[in-house]
Amino acid sequence: GLENLPPSFRNTAPDGKLQADTRGNLVIQQEIRLLFDYFLAGTGEEPLETITARIRAYIGHQLPEPAATQANQLLDAYLALLNGLATIDRPDTAKDFDPETIARHLQWVSELRRTYLPHDVADAFFGEDEAYDRYTLGKLSILKNAQLSAEEKSQQIASVESQLPEDLQRFLQRSQQ
C-alpha cells in the first residue's frame, strides 16, 4: 500500500501501527486510527477507493489472519463513522460558544462513535481525545462561572485536571511550564 503514494507523502512514514497478539487477533489500540488517518490524509489527491485499497493492501502486508480481516472490518466501520460525522451540524463557535451547547455536541459525537464502532474500539481510538474534551469543557464552565472567586476557580480547575489520564496530566504540566 505504500507504492506510488501521492507527492504530499514524500519523505513520510505511516503513523501508527498494526499489531497482532499471540493468537493472531488484532490488538485494539489508538495506533490503528492513526494509521488509517495517515492514509486518509491523501483525500483530495486520490479517490477514496484508491486510498481504501491502499490501506487494505498495507493491512494485508502487515498482519496475519484473523487480524487482517479484523482490521479491514474496523476500516469499514471507521469509514462509516467518518461519513456519519460529516452529516452532523457543528456548533457555530462564534454564536454557540457556551458550555451546554458544546457538551451536547460532544456527547452526540461520542454516542455516534459508539454506534459505528464497538465500545472498546471507540475507547481506544478516541478515549484520550474525549478525556481532553471533558477537561476543556469543564475548565471553560469554571472560567465562565462569575460566582466563583479566582481561588475557587483555580481549585476546581485543578480538580478537573486531576481526573485526566496521567499522560494527559503530564502533557498539560509540560505545556504550562
C-alpha positions in Angstrom: 0.0 0.0 0.0 3.0 2.3 0.1 3.8 2.2 -3.6 3.0 5.2 -5.8 1.9 7.4 -2.9 0.8 11.0 -3.8 3.5 13.6 -3.8 2.5 15.0 -0.4 3.5 11.7 1.2 7.1 12.0 0.0 9.6 11.5 2.9 6.9 10.4 5.3 6.3 7.1 7.0 2.9 5.7 8.2 1.8 7.0 11.6 0.5 4.3 13.9 1.0 0.6 13.6 -0.9 -2.7 13.3 -0.2 -5.4 15.7 -1.5 -9.0 16.2 -1.5 -10.8 19.6 -0.1 -14.3 20.1 -3.3 -15.8 18.8 -3.2 -13.7 15.6 -6.0 -11.3 16.7 -5.8 -7.6 16.1 -4.5 -5.6 19.1 -7.0 -2.8 19.6 -5.2 0.5 20.1 -5.2 4.1 19.0 -2.3 3.4 16.7 -4.8 1.8 14.2 -6.7 5.0 13.9 -3.5 7.0 13.4 -2.6 4.6 10.6 -6.0 4.9 8.9 -5.8 8.7 9.2 -2.3 8.7 7.7 -3.6 7.2 4.5 -6.8 9.2 4.6 -4.8 12.4 4.6 -4.4 11.8 0.9 -8.1 12.5 0.4 -8.4 15.0 -2.4 -5.2 13.7 -4.1 -6.6 10.3 -4.7 -10.1 8.9 -4.9 -11.4 7.3 -1.7 -11.5 3.9 -3.4 -7.7 4.1 -4.1 -7.0 5.1 -0.6 -9.1 2.3 0.8 -7.4 -0.2 -1.5 -4.1 1.2 -0.3 -5.0 0.7 3.3 -6.2 -2.8 2.7 -3.0 -3.7 0.9 -1.0 -2.3 3.8 -3.1 -4.3 6.3 -2.6 -7.5 4.2 1.1 -7.0 4.2 1.4 -6.2 7.9 -1.0 -8.6 9.6 -1.7 -12.4 9.7 -5.2 -13.8 9.7 -7.5 -13.3 11.5 -6.1 -9.9 12.5 -6.1 -8.7 8.8 -9.8 -9.4 8.5 -10.5 -7.7 11.8 -8.5 -4.6 10.7 -10.4 -4.5 7.4 -13.7 -4.7 9.3 -12.5 -1.8 11.6 -11.6 0.2 8.5 -15.1 -0.3 7.1 -16.6 0.8 10.4 -14.3 3.8 10.7 -15.1 5.0 7.2 -18.8 4.7 8.0 -18.2 6.7 11.2 -16.4 9.5 9.2 -19.4 9.6 6.8 -21.8 9.8 9.7 -19.8 12.6 11.4 -19.7 14.6 8.2 -23.5 14.8 8.3 -23.8 16.4 11.8 -24.2 20.0 12.5 -21.3 21.5 14.4 -21.9 24.4 16.8 -21.1 27.8 15.4 -18.5 28.8 18.0 -19.0 32.5 17.2 -22.5 32.4 18.5 -22.9 29.0 20.2 -19.8 29.1 22.4 -21.5 28.1 25.6 -20.6 25.0 27.6 -24.0 23.4 27.4 -24.1 23.6 23.6 -20.6 22.2 23.3 -21.4 19.5 25.8 -24.4 18.3 23.9 -22.4 18.3 20.7 -19.5 16.3 22.3 -22.0 13.8 23.8 -23.6 13.3 20.4 -20.2 12.7 18.7 -19.3 10.2 21.5 -22.5 8.4 21.1 -22.1 8.3 17.3 -18.6 6.9 17.6 -20.1 4.0 19.8 -22.9 3.5 17.3 -20.4 2.8 14.4 -17.6 1.2 16.4 -17.5 -1.4 19.2 -17.2 0.4 22.6 -13.7 -1.0 23.2 -12.5 0.3 19.8 -14.2 3.7 20.3 -12.5 4.0 23.7 -9.1 3.0 22.2 -9.4 5.3 19.2 -10.9 8.3 21.0 -10.6 7.9 24.7 -7.8 10.4 25.2 -9.5 12.9 22.9 -12.7 12.6 24.8 -11.0 12.9 28.2 -9.3 16.1 27.0 -12.6 17.4 25.6 -14.2 16.8 29.0 -11.3 18.6 30.7 -11.5 21.6 28.3 -15.3 21.8 28.7 -15.0 21.6 32.5 -12.4 24.3 32.5 -14.5 26.5 30.3 -17.5 26.1 32.5 -15.5 27.0 35.6 -13.9 30.0 34.0 -17.3 31.3 32.8 -18.8 31.0 36.3 -18.9 34.5 37.6 -19.9 33.3 41.1 -16.6 31.7 41.8 -13.6 33.5 43.2 -10.2 33.2 41.4 -9.1 30.8 44.2 -12.2 28.7 43.8 -11.8 28.6 40.0 -8.1 27.5 40.5 -9.1 24.7 42.9 -11.9 23.5 40.6 -9.7 23.5 37.6 -7.1 21.5 39.5 -9.8 19.0 40.4 -10.9 18.6 36.8 -7.3 18.3 35.7 -6.7 15.5 38.3 -9.4 13.4 36.5 -7.4 13.3 33.3 -5.3 10.2 32.5 -1.7 10.5 33.7 -0.3 11.0 30.2 -2.5 14.0 29.6 -1.8 15.4 33.0 2.0 15.3 32.3 1.3 16.9 28.9 -0.6 19.7 30.4 2.1 20.3 33.1 4.8 20.5 30.4 2.7 22.8 28.2 2.1 25.1 31.2 5.7 25.5 32.1 
